[in-house]
Amino acid sequence: MGFGDFTSPLSAPQRQLIRFVLSGGAMALLFFALSYVFARMGLRPFAGNLVAYCVAFLTGYTLQRNWTFGAVHRHERALPRYAIAQFVCALWSGVVGHSLVVYLGATEFAMSAATTVLASSLSFVLTRFWVFPQK
């Protein structure tokens, strides 16, 4: 009996959510590590962070497509949708973060926590139902 040969007590959507969280967390750590390494190497922050984000974006797409959602979606359709979804989530987190601080007086910690949860939730919904919908 191999590692993946057991019957999971979790439903498919529950397994997808867990894999989504693990993949997203890994990509956040990858982005952090790469942006730090590039800065230590002397790259300007804009260039270093842009390269780090691109690497994390492509790695995240690959993990989400192949591991989280089962690799049944064509790149020609899924990759542009993934890019759009990530762009929407970035804008959403900017608007929410700004609104929480400016209009509601939230602390930086509360704003960061709220935008992380809300952007991640939106990302999961868009990714599961639009980018990689069930066939």
ABEGO torsion letter per residue (X at the ends): XBAAABBBABBAAAAAAAAAAAAAAAAAAAAAAAAAAAAAAGBBAAAAAAAAAAAAAAAAAAAAAAAAAGGABBAAAAAAAAAAAAAAAAAAAAAAAAAAAAAAGBBAAAAAAAAAAAAAAAAAAAAAAAABBBX
